[in-house]
Amino acid sequence: MKPPVTEFARHKQRNAKRNRLRNFAQPMMVFVLRGRTNPKMKRTALLLAIFSCLSFSSVAKEAQPSAADPVLEERVMKLSKELRCLVCQNETLADSRADLAEDLRGQIREQMKAGKSDKEIIAYLTDRYGKFILYNPPVDPTTYLLWFGPFILLLAGLALLFRYLKQRKELITEQPLSADERRRAEALLKTIPGKKVA
């Protein structure tokens, strides 16, 4: 009997298939671009590169729900919007096109078919992957810095700015010009054309 294949192993297998062609095409393009081949070889390598690009674009897929049960799919997508993709990290599970995200959506779908509630599924995924999988982390002692840190930094910055401006204001003292300084200023203003002395 074969041992069960984990999601990570399936993800690794899929990526290995894509990388084989990529690892073959890249050295070929470097060789061709350096000009050490005949024109027929260049044409063949160019066609190979174009076809490999087309094959990679066909591998990319949209995160589209299967239309088997629209109510179930709507529930899967709603729950997936609350979870983070572990590969992309800045996308929800519903928006991600990664293979691991697709596998996780499949797990969610299977658990929903088994009759588990959304809270049970979220609890299962957080037990397995940690709180990082939650797209909007809860407010608890481990996330206080995440939630309140920006506001604390903003208040500290405003306090430092206020203190600096207050100290600067105390350092600057306004003194009226002496008679000698006023005469020099008027003489300078007279030398500038178009300026009138008040």
N, CA, C and O of each residue as an XYZ file, in Angstrom:
792
protein
N       0.847     -1.187      0.000
C       0.000      0.000      0.000
C       0.885      1.241      0.000
O       1.867      1.300      0.741
N       0.549      2.232     -0.823
C       1.323      3.456     -0.922
C       1.034      4.359      0.270
O      -0.108      4.437      0.722
N       2.072      5.056      0.794
C       1.799      6.008      1.867
C       1.035      7.206      1.311
O       1.193      7.546      0.139
N       0.205      7.852      2.137
C      -0.569      8.999      1.641
C       0.360     10.154      1.258
O       1.369     10.417      1.913
N      -0.017     10.823      0.186
C       0.771     11.954     -0.311
C       0.229     13.226      0.335
O      -0.969     13.501      0.277
N       1.114     13.987      0.942
C       0.677     15.225      1.592
C       0.477     16.312      0.549
O       0.883     16.169     -0.604
N      -0.169     17.426      0.980
C      -0.389     18.544      0.054
C       0.932     19.107     -0.424
O       1.077     19.466     -1.593
N       1.898     19.185      0.483
C       3.188     19.761      0.114
C       3.871     18.908     -0.944
O       4.485     19.433     -1.873
N       3.761     17.573     -0.799
C       4.384     16.679     -1.770
C       3.711     16.806     -3.139
O       4.390     16.789     -4.166
N       2.373     16.933     -3.159
C       1.671     17.118     -4.430
C       2.073     18.439     -5.076
O       2.291     18.512     -6.286
N       2.166     19.474     -4.260
C       2.578     20.795     -4.747
C       3.988     20.716     -5.330
O       4.268     21.303     -6.374
N       4.866     19.991     -4.654
C       6.251     19.846     -5.099
C       6.317     19.076     -6.423
O       7.114     19.415     -7.298
N       5.487     18.048     -6.568
C       5.462     17.268     -7.803
C       5.005     18.110     -8.984
O       5.572     18.018    -10.072
N       3.976     18.934     -8.771
C       3.473     19.778     -9.859
C       4.536     20.784    -10.295
O       4.741     21.008    -11.488
N       5.203     21.382     -9.324
C       6.241     22.364     -9.652
C       7.431     21.704    -10.338
O       8.070     22.326    -11.186
N       7.740     20.461     -9.989
C       8.867     19.762    -10.606
C       8.609     19.571    -12.100
O       9.540     19.685    -12.897
N       7.374     19.285    -12.495
C       7.042     19.108    -13.906
C       7.265     20.414    -14.666
O       7.806     20.403    -15.772
N       6.855     21.526    -14.087
C       7.026     22.822    -14.743
C       8.501     23.192    -14.845
O       8.946     23.735    -15.857
N       9.249     22.894    -13.798
C      10.656     23.298    -13.763
C      11.514     22.516    -14.742
O      12.549     23.022    -15.175
N      11.116     21.287    -15.111
C      11.916     20.506    -16.049
C      12.042     21.226    -17.389
O      13.139     21.350    -17.934
N      10.919     21.698    -17.912
C      10.952     22.402    -19.190
C      11.677     23.734    -19.044
O      12.452     24.114    -19.922
N      11.439     24.439    -17.960
C      12.098     25.720    -17.740
C      13.611     25.535    -17.637
O      14.368     26.329    -18.195
N      14.056     24.504    -16.938
C      15.495     24.259    -16.788
C      16.136     23.851    -18.102
O      17.337     24.046    -18.290
N      15.344     23.281    -19.027
C      15.879     22.931    -20.336
C      15.948     24.160    -21.241
O      16.921     24.337    -21.973
N      14.914     25.014    -21.193
C      14.810     26.133    -22.134
C      15.762     27.273    -21.791
O      16.281     27.916    -22.704
N      16.010     27.549    -20.520
C      16.854     28.690    -20.163
C      18.294     28.556    -20.654
O      18.793     29.500    -21.267
N      18.993     27.439    -20.423
C      20.359     27.342    -20.963
C      20.393     27.404    -22.485
O      21.343     27.930    -23.064
N      19.370     26.872    -23.130
C      19.309     26.903    -24.587
C      19.224     28.340    -25.072
O      19.885     28.700    -26.047
N      18.417     29.173    -24.407
C      18.272     30.569    -24.817
C      19.574     31.338    -24.594
O      19.933     32.180    -25.417
N      20.275     31.071    -23.518
C      21.548     31.744    -23.267
C      22.537     31.387    -24.367
O      23.272     32.250    -24.848
N      22.559     30.131    -24.763
C      23.457     29.666    -25.812
C      23.127     30.342    -27.144
O      24.020     30.756    -27.882
N      21.832     30.446    -27.436
C      21.393     31.040    -28.692
C      21.658     32.538    -28.704
O      22.105     33.076    -29.717
N      21.395     33.210    -27.609
C      21.566     34.655    -27.566
C      23.035     35.061    -27.678
O      23.330     36.174    -28.115
N      23.929     34.212    -27.306
C      25.352     34.535    -27.429
C      25.824     34.422    -28.881
O      26.928     34.861    -29.204
N      25.015     33.849    -29.746
C      25.318     33.821    -31.169
C      26.280     32.730    -31.590
O      26.957     32.883    -32.606
N      26.368     31.639    -30.856
C      27.324     30.582    -31.192
C      26.664     29.460    -31.999
O      27.175     28.342    -32.061
N      25.544     29.770    -32.602
C      24.852     28.740    -33.372
C      24.547     29.267    -34.755
O      24.693     30.458    -35.033
N      24.116     28.353    -35.624
C      23.740     28.773    -36.959
C      22.317     29.343    -36.947
O      21.594     29.148    -35.970
N      21.903     30.034    -38.000
C      20.579     30.663    -38.024
C      19.429     29.677    -37.873
O      18.403     30.002    -37.275
N      19.599     28.465    -38.418
C      18.540     27.464    -38.300
C      18.350     27.053    -36.837
O      17.223     26.859    -36.380
N      19.463     26.923    -36.110
C      19.409     26.573    -34.695
C      18.768     27.701    -33.889
O      18.013     27.451    -32.949
N      19.074     28.948    -34.267
C      18.479     30.094    -33.574
C      16.968     30.094    -33.757
O      16.219     30.338    -32.810
N      16.526     29.819    -34.977
C      15.094     29.798    -35.264
C      14.407     28.697    -34.442
O      13.335     28.912    -33.877
N      15.033     27.526    -34.384
C      14.473     26.407    -33.625
C      14.399     26.753    -32.135
O      13.399     26.470    -31.474
N      15.459     27.363    -31.617
C      15.472     27.735    -30.199
C      14.431     28.805    -29.903
O      13.801     28.792    -28.845
N      14.254     29.730    -30.839
C      13.248     30.774    -30.649
C      11.853     30.166    -30.620
O      11.030     30.539    -29.784
N      11.582     29.236    -31.524
C      10.287     28.558    -31.512
C      10.085     27.762    -30.224
O       8.991     27.747    -29.661
N      11.146     27.103    -29.763
C      11.068     26.365    -28.503
C      10.743     27.307    -27.346
O       9.922     26.983    -26.488
N      11.380     28.457    -27.327
C      11.121     29.429    -26.261
C       9.687     29.935    -26.316
O       9.034     30.065    -25.280
N       9.192     30.220    -27.518
C       7.810     30.696    -27.660
C       6.823     29.631    -27.203
O       5.875     29.933    -26.479
N       7.041     28.380    -27.622
C       6.140     27.301    -27.213
C       6.210     27.046    -25.712
O       5.196     26.722    -25.094
N       7.391     27.186    -25.121
C       7.485     26.978    -23.671
C       6.745     28.084    -22.933
O       6.117     27.824    -21.907
N       6.809     29.324    -23.441
C       6.054     30.415    -22.821
C       4.558     30.174    -22.933
O       3.805     30.430    -21.993
N       4.133     29.679    -24.092
C       2.715     29.391    -24.275
C       2.260     28.261    -23.361
O       1.147     28.291    -22.836
N       3.114     27.273    -23.173
C       2.723     26.164    -22.304
C       2.631     26.619    -20.858
O       1.776     26.134    -20.116
N       3.510     27.558    -20.432
C       3.410     28.065    -19.063
C       2.152     28.887    -18.880
O       1.542     28.855    -17.811
N       1.754     29.620    -19.903
C       0.542     30.420    -19.770
C      -0.695     29.532    -19.717
O      -1.696     29.901    -19.103
N      -0.635     28.375    -20.349
C      -1.784     27.478    -20.283
C      -1.853     26.773    -18.930
O      -2.922     26.312    -18.530
N      -0.724     26.683    -18.220
C      -0.718     26.049    -16.906
C      -1.363     26.962    -15.876
O      -2.010     26.487    -14.942
N      -1.191     28.279    -16.039
C      -1.778     29.224    -15.098
C      -3.286     29.112    -15.183
O      -3.859     29.062    -16.272
N      -3.924     29.072    -14.020
C      -5.368     28.867    -14.016
C      -6.031     29.839    -13.055
O      -5.413     30.322    -12.107
N      -7.262     30.105    -13.311
C      -8.041     30.982    -12.458
C      -8.581     30.164    -11.286
O      -8.787     28.955    -11.389
N      -8.800     30.850    -10.184
C      -9.382     30.199     -9.015
C     -10.886     30.193     -9.186
O     -11.589     31.023     -8.610
N     -11.380     29.252     -9.984
C     -12.804     29.200    -10.264
C     -13.433     28.022     -9.526
O     -12.869     26.929     -9.472
N     -14.577     28.261     -8.976
C     -15.242     27.174     -8.263
C     -15.825     26.160     -9.244
O     -16.196     26.498    -10.368
N     -15.895     24.905     -8.787
C     -16.549     23.896     -9.613
C     -18.058     24.060     -9.429
O     -18.524     24.390     -8.339
N     -18.795     23.834    -10.473
C     -20.227     24.123    -10.458
C     -21.058     22.922    -10.005
O     -22.235     22.830    -10.354
N     -20.477     22.009     -9.241
C     -21.216     20.826     -8.807
C     -22.375     21.213     -7.888
O     -23.507     20.778     -8.100
N     -22.102     22.013     -6.884
C     -23.128     22.460     -5.947
C     -22.914     23.948     -5.692
O     -22.031     24.314     -4.915
N     -23.700     24.811     -6.326
C     -23.460     26.257     -6.207
C     -23.548     26.784     -4.775
O     -22.815     27.703     -4.411
N     -24.427     26.218     -3.968
C     -24.567     26.675     -2.578
C     -23.300     26.332     -1.796
O     -22.783     27.152     -1.038
N     -22.809     25.106     -1.993
C     -21.580     24.686     -1.319
C     -20.390     25.523     -1.786
O     -19.558     25.924     -0.973
N     -20.306     25.786     -3.085
C     -19.197     26.577     -3.614
C     -19.226     28.005     -3.093
O     -18.179     28.593     -2.823
N     -20.425     28.562     -2.950
C     -20.537     29.922     -2.402
C     -20.060     29.936     -0.947
O     -19.395     30.876     -0.511
N     -20.404     28.895     -0.213
C     -19.961     28.793      1.180
C     -18.446     28.600      1.258
O     -17.796     29.180      2.127
N     -17.875     27.788      0.357
C     -16.428     27.572      0.318
C     -15.717     28.885      0.021
O     -14.731     29.218      0.678
N     -16.211     29.639     -0.969
C     -15.567     30.907     -1.326
C     -15.707     31.936     -0.206
O     -14.787     32.717      0.038
N     -16.838     31.939      0.467
C     -17.036     32.887      1.575
C     -16.037     32.587      2.696
O     -15.434     33.504      3.253
N     -15.865     31.313      3.023
C     -14.917     30.943      4.073
C     -13.477     31.150      3.607
O     -12.611     31.529      4.396
N     -13.229     30.901      2.329
C     -11.874     31.075      1.787
C     -11.427     32.530      1.814
O     -10.227     32.803      1.851
N     -12.366     33.466      1.796
C     -12.014     34.888      1.859
C     -11.546     35.295      3.256
O     -10.955     36.360      3.429
N     -11.810     34.449      4.245
C     -11.363     34.732      5.602
C      -9.999     34.108      5.898
O      -9.426     34.344      6.962
N      -9.478     33.312      4.958
C      -8.223     32.597      5.177
C      -7.141     33.096      4.232
O      -7.428     33.522      3.114
N      -5.890     33.040      4.691
C      -4.732     33.519      3.921
C      -4.118     32.363      3.141
O      -4.045     31.234      3.627
N      -3.682     32.665      1.932
C      -2.937     31.677      1.143
C      -1.543     31.555      1.754
O      -0.872     32.564      1.971
N      -1.111     30.352      2.028
C       0.190     30.140      2.660
C       1.343     30.325      1.686
O       2.485     30.489      2.116
N       1.074     30.302      0.387
C       2.113     30.500     -0.613
C       2.240     31.989     -0.936
O       3.339     32.542     -0.905
N       1.120     32.633     -1.246
C       1.138     34.039     -1.667
C       1.283     34.989     -0.482
O       1.978     35.999     -0.592
N       0.660     34.696      0.621
C       0.733     35.416      1.887
C       0.078     36.790      1.868
O      -0.214     37.316      2.942
N      -0.166     37.395      0.726
C      -0.859     38.670      0.719
C      -2.187     38.560     -0.013
O      -2.796     39.572     -0.358
N      -2.631     37.342     -0.247
C      -3.911     37.107     -0.901
C      -4.751     36.176     -0.043
O      -4.236     35.376      0.738
N      -6.049     36.304     -0.212
C      -6.917     35.356      0.467
C      -6.846     34.021     -0.264
O      -6.363     33.936     -1.393
N      -7.327     33.007      0.388
C      -7.345     31.671     -0.211
C      -8.273     31.647     -1.426
O      -8.044     30.892     -2.371
N      -9.318     32.472     -1.400
C     -10.262     32.517     -2.516
C      -9.638     33.160     -3.746
O      -9.955     32.770     -4.870
N      -8.751     34.145     -3.557
C      -8.156     34.871     -4.681
C      -6.908     34.206     -5.245
O      -6.495     34.512     -6.363
N      -6.312     33.313     -4.494
C      -5.027     32.740     -4.891
C      -5.196     31.676     -5.964
O      -6.180     30.936     -5.991
N      -4.196     31.624     -6.858
C      -4.177     30.607     -7.912
C      -3.164     29.499     -7.610
O      -2.998     28.586     -8.419
N      -2.503     29.564     -6.490
C      -1.465     28.587     -6.154
C      -2.072     27.198     -5.983
O      -3.237     27.053     -5.612
N      -1.263     26.187     -6.258
C      -1.734     24.803     -6.139
C      -2.103     24.450     -4.701
O      -3.077     23.738     -4.457
N      -1.316     24.955     -3.753
C      -1.609     24.672     -2.351
C      -2.944     25.297     -1.956
O      -3.706     24.698     -1.197
N      -3.233     26.487     -2.461
C      -4.518     27.132     -2.169
C      -5.664     26.309     -2.740
O      -6.717     26.175     -2.117
N      -5.450     25.768     -3.913
C      -6.469     24.912     -4.522
C      -6.696     23.662     -3.675
O      -7.834     23.233     -3.482
N      -5.613     23.086     -3.175
C      -5.736     21.908     -2.308
C      -6.466     22.248     -1.014
O      -7.302     21.474     -0.547
N      -6.150     23.408     -0.435
C      -6.823     23.814      0.806
C      -8.312     24.062      0.562
O      -9.144     23.708      1.397
N      -8.647     24.664     -0.572
C     -10.069     24.851     -0.893
C     -10.756     23.492     -1.045
O     -11.911     23.324     -0.655
N     -10.029     22.524     -1.619
C     -10.580     21.174     -1.730
C     -10.812     20.542     -0.365
O     -11.819     19.868     -0.150
N      -9.869     20.761      0.564
C     -10.055     20.241      1.927
C     -11.265     20.884      2.591
O     -12.059     20.211      3.248
N     -11.395     22.196      2.411
C     -12.543     22.899      3.000
C     -13.840     22.336      2.419
O     -14.805     22.102      3.146
N     -13.850     22.123      1.107
C     -15.031     21.580      0.439
C     -15.386     20.202      0.998
O     -16.553     19.914      1.265
N     -14.366     19.351      1.174
C     -14.618     18.002      1.705
C     -15.155     18.050      3.123
O     -16.059     17.294      3.479
N     -14.594     18.948      3.938
C     -15.071     19.050      5.317
C     -16.495     19.602      5.377
O     -17.282     19.209      6.238
N     -16.820     20.509      4.464
C     -18.191     21.021      4.421
C     -19.165     19.931      3.989
O     -20.285     19.847      4.493
N     -18.723     19.094      3.044
C     -19.566     17.973      2.624
C     -19.770     16.990      3.768
O     -20.808     16.333      3.856
N     -18.753     16.890      4.660
C     -18.852     15.994      5.815
C     -19.747     16.576      6.910
O     -20.035     15.904      7.900
N     -20.191     17.842      6.729
C     -21.137     18.434      7.674
C     -20.505     19.276      8.765
O     -21.171     19.603      9.747
N     -19.245     19.633      8.621
C     -18.592     20.464      9.637
C     -18.991     21.926      9.455
O     -19.241     22.388      8.342
N     -19.043     22.635     10.575
C     -19.386     24.058     10.529
C     -18.147     24.874     10.158
O     -17.026     24.366     10.164
N     -18.374     26.148      9.835
C     -17.263     27.030      9.472
C     -16.286     27.183     10.624
O     -15.074     27.200     10.407
N     -16.790     27.294     11.841
C     -15.915     27.443     13.014
C     -15.045     26.206     13.215
O     -13.873     26.319     13.573
N     -15.620     25.026     12.986
C     -14.845     23.794     13.126
C     -13.743     23.714     12.065
O     -12.629     23.271     12.344
N     -14.069     24.146     10.861
C     -13.076     24.112      9.776
C     -11.957     25.100     10.067
O     -10.785     24.775      9.881
N     -12.300     26.298     10.520
C     -11.287     27.300     10.863
C     -10.429     26.800     12.018
O      -9.212     26.990     12.015
N     -11.052     26.163     13.004
C     -10.286     25.617     14.129
C      -9.325     24.532     13.653
O      -8.184     24.467     14.110
N      -9.784     23.678     12.733
C      -8.916     22.625     12.177
C      -7.724     23.239     11.446
O      -6.587     22.810     11.644
N      -7.976     24.238     10.608
C      -6.896     24.854      9.833
C      -5.935     25.639     10.717
O      -4.731     25.634     10.461
N      -6.437     26.316     11.756
C      -5.526     27.045     12.652
C      -4.718     26.085     13.507
O      -3.570     26.378     13.842
N      -5.293     24.943     13.870
C      -4.506     23.940     14.593
C      -3.393     23.390     13.707
O      -2.289     23.112     14.175
N      -3.697     23.239     12.439
C      -2.731     22.644     11.526
C      -1.676     23.636     11.035
O      -0.498     23.291     10.937
N      -2.099     24.886     10.720
C      -1.188     25.859     10.122
C      -0.890     27.064     11.014
O      -0.079     27.913     10.643
N      -1.513     27.154     12.151
C      -1.286     28.294     13.047
C      -2.213     29.455     12.709
O      -2.968     29.405     11.738
N      -2.141     30.505     13.533
C      -3.016     31.664     13.350
C      -2.650     32.467     12.108
O      -3.402     33.347     11.689
N      -1.502     32.165     11.522
C      -1.069     32.877     10.323
C      -2.046     32.678      9.175
O      -2.143     33.531      8.292
N      -2.774     31.559      9.175
C      -3.693     31.281      8.072
C      -4.915     32.193      8.106
O      -5.597     32.338      7.091
N      -5.205     32.807      9.244
C      -6.332     33.733      9.322
C      -5.952     35.041      8.642
O      -4.942     35.653      8.991
N      -6.758     35.472      7.672
C      -6.436     36.685      6.921
C      -6.580     37.924      7.799
O      -5.788     38.859      7.682
N      -7.571     37.940      8.666
C      -7.736     39.011      9.650
C      -7.473     38.405     11.027
O      -8.368     37.793     11.609
N      -6.262     38.565     11.553
C      -5.930     37.922     12.820
C      -6.769     38.472     13.967
O      -7.129     39.649     13.960
N      -7.082     37.636     14.948
C      -7.886     38.091     16.085
C      -7.064     38.998     17.003
O      -5.834     38.969     16.995
N      -7.778     39.805     17.795
C      -7.098     40.659     18.764
C      -6.911     39.833     20.038
O      -7.865     39.593     20.777
N      -5.678     39.403     20.286
C      -5.332     38.683     21.505
C      -3.913     39.085     21.897
O      -3.247     39.791     21.139
N      -3.439     38.654     23.053
C      -2.113     39.121     23.518
C      -0.973     38.900     22.531
O      -0.009     39.664     22.536
N      -1.056     37.888     21.695
C       0.036     37.649     20.751
C      -0.011     38.611     19.563
O       0.983     38.759     18.853
N      -1.146     39.262     19.339
C      -1.267     40.174     18.196
C      -1.473     41.635     18.616
O      -1.799     42.470     17.772
N      -1.292     41.956     19.886
C      -1.458     43.351     20.331
C      -0.517     44.286     19.582
O      -0.924     45.372     19.169
N       0.722     43.880     19.407
C       1.687     44.730     18.717
C       1.251     44.968     17.265
O       1.421     46.067     16.737
N       0.700     43.957     16.636
C       0.226     44.080     15.260
C      -0.936     45.063     15.161
O      -0.974     45.894     14.253
N      -1.880     44.971     16.090
C      -3.068     45.812     16.042
C      -2.812     47.224     16.558
O      -3.276     48.197     15.965
N      -2.071     47.339     17.667
C      -1.938     48.641     18.317
C      -0.579     49.295     18.093
O      -0.402     50.470     18.416
N       0.380     48.561     17.547
C       1.719     49.098     17.317
C       1.747     50.343     16.443
O       2.421     51.308     16.803
N       1.044     50.369     15.307
C       1.063     51.576     14.474
C       0.533     52.814     15.193
O       1.065     53.908     15.008
N      -0.511     52.654     16.012
C      -1.063     53.804     16.736
C      -0.090     54.288     17.810
O       0.052     55.489     18.038
N       0.580     53.333     18.470
C       1.569     53.713     19.494
C       2.723     54.465     18.838
O       3.186     55.475     19.367
N       3.188     53.978     17.689
C       4.262     54.671     16.977
C       3.823     56.061     16.522
O       4.604     57.010     16.591
N       2.592     56.188     16.062
C       2.077     57.493     15.639
C       2.027     58.465     16.811
O       2.453     59.613     16.685
N       1.511     58.014     17.947
C       1.442     58.883     19.132
C       2.834     59.258     19.625
O       3.067     60.404     20.008
N       3.761     58.300     19.618
C       5.137     58.596     20.048
C       5.775     59.608     19.098
O       6.471     60.518     19.549
N       5.551     59.465     17.803
C       6.092     60.415     16.829
C       5.512     61.805     17.016
O       6.235     62.798     16.931
N       4.206     61.884     17.272
C       3.585     63.193     17.511
C       4.115     63.830     18.787
O       4.341     65.039     18.830
N       4.317     63.017     19.837
C       4.862     63.547     21.090
C       6.284     64.078     20.883
O       6.623     65.147     21.392
N       7.109     63.348     20.147
C       8.472     63.809     19.862
C       8.460     65.092     19.025
O       9.252     66.002     19.270
N       7.567     65.161     18.043
C       7.467     66.358     17.210
C       7.033     67.565     18.051
O       7.599     68.649     17.909
N       6.048     67.390     18.913
C       5.567     68.476     19.778
C       6.682     68.952     20.705
O       6.877     70.154     20.893
N       7.414     67.993     21.285
C       8.515     68.343     22.193
C       9.615     69.108     21.450
O      10.151     70.089     21.966
N       9.945     68.657     20.241
C      10.981     69.318     19.451
C      10.561     70.746     19.096
O      11.352     71.681     19.215
N       9.311     70.902     18.661
C       8.838     72.238     18.296
C       8.792     73.167     19.507
O       9.081     74.357     19.386
N       8.433     72.635     20.665
C       8.385     73.452     21.877
C       9.794     73.906     22.270
O       9.997     75.067     22.624
N      10.779     72.975     22.205
C      12.161     73.340     22.532
C      12.711     74.341     21.518
O      13.445     75.258     21.890
N      12.372     74.179     20.272
C      12.857     75.078     19.232
C      12.279     76.474     19.430
O      12.970     77.476     19.247
N      11.018     76.528     19.803
C      10.367     77.818     20.034
C      11.025     78.555     21.202
O      11.162     79.777     21.174
N      11.430     77.802     22.232
C      12.092     78.410     23.393
C      13.486     78.908     23.029
O      13.955     79.892     23.600
N      14.157     78.244     22.086
C      15.502     78.648     21.699
C      15.501     79.911     20.839
O      16.452     80.692     20.872
N      14.431     80.105     20.070
C      14.367     81.266     19.184
C      13.747     82.433     19.953
O      12.601     82.365     20.398
N      14.511     83.477     20.095
C      13.986     84.677     20.757
C      13.979     85.808     19.748
O      14.967     86.043     19.052
N      12.873     86.495     19.675
C      12.761     87.614     18.756
C      13.223     88.889     19.442
O      12.700     89.259     20.493
N      14.177     89.544     18.862
C      14.664     90.818     19.378
C      14.504     91.858     18.272
O      14.801     91.579     17.110
N      14.038     93.052     18.627
C      13.906     94.088     17.593
C      15.282     94.518     17.116
O      16.268     94.395     17.842
N      15.342     95.022     15.891
C      16.608     95.468     15.313
C      17.089     96.731     16.031
O      16.305     97.602     16.408
N      18.378     96.790     16.199
C      18.955     98.012     16.773
C      18.956     99.089     15.681
O      18.697     98.795     14.514
N      19.249    100.339     16.068
C      19.244    101.449     15.106
C      20.296    101.220     14.030
O      20.053    101.502     12.857
N      21.447    100.718     14.411
C      22.516    100.460     13.438
C      22.120     99.359     12.454
O      22.351     99.493     11.252
N      21.522     98.270     12.955
C      21.085     97.162     12.101
C      19.975     97.626     11.152
O      19.920     97.208      9.995
N      19.101     98.488     11.654
C      18.010     98.991     10.822
C      18.564     99.841      9.674
O      18.092     99.728      8.543
N      19.569    100.696      9.954
C      20.174    101.518      8.907
C      20.836    100.652      7.838
O      20.706    100.925      6.645
N      21.556     99.595      8.273
C      22.195     98.707      7.301
C      21.157     97.984      6.444
O      21.354     97.809      5.242
N      20.057     97.565      7.059
C      18.992     96.885      6.312
C      18.363     97.820      5.291
O      18.086     97.411      4.163
N      18.133     99.075      5.675
C      17.554    100.042      4.737
C      18.513    100.317      3.589
O      18.087    100.461      2.443
N      19.823    100.391      3.892
C      20.817    100.626      2.838
C      20.843     99.463      1.853
O      20.959     99.670      0.645
N      20.735     98.236      2.372
C      20.697     97.068      1.495
C      19.438     97.074      0.630
O      19.487     96.724     -0.549
N      18.323     97.469      1.216
C      17.077     97.487      0.455
C      17.120     98.556     -0.638
O      16.528     98.371     -1.702
N      17.804     99.658     -0.395
C      17.898    100.719     -1.413
C      18.724    100.252     -2.607
O      18.504    100.706     -3.730
N      19.676     99.343     -2.371
C      20.504     98.865     -3.470
C      19.756     97.898     -4.371
O      20.167     97.687     -5.512
N      18.682     97.313     -3.899
C      17.878     96.379     -4.703
C      16.853     97.210     -5.491
O      16.040     97.908     -4.886
N      16.879     97.146     -6.830
C      15.930     97.947     -7.623
C      14.511     97.448     -7.452
O      14.283     96.242     -7.358
N      13.580     98.335     -7.412
C      12.152     97.979     -7.318
C      11.659     97.775     -5.915
O      10.468     97.514     -5.746
N      12.484     97.872     -4.886
C      12.056     97.691     -3.498
C      11.885     99.056     -2.857
O      12.691     99.961     -3.071
N      10.834     99.194     -2.076
C      10.580    100.440     -1.354
C      10.845    100.220      0.131
O      10.515     99.165      0.672
N      11.422    101.182      0.771
C      11.686    101.075      2.202
C      10.489    101.602      2.940
O       9.981    102.680      2.631
N      10.022    100.824      3.943
C       8.850    101.218      4.703
C       9.198    102.154      5.825
O       8.315    102.583      6.567
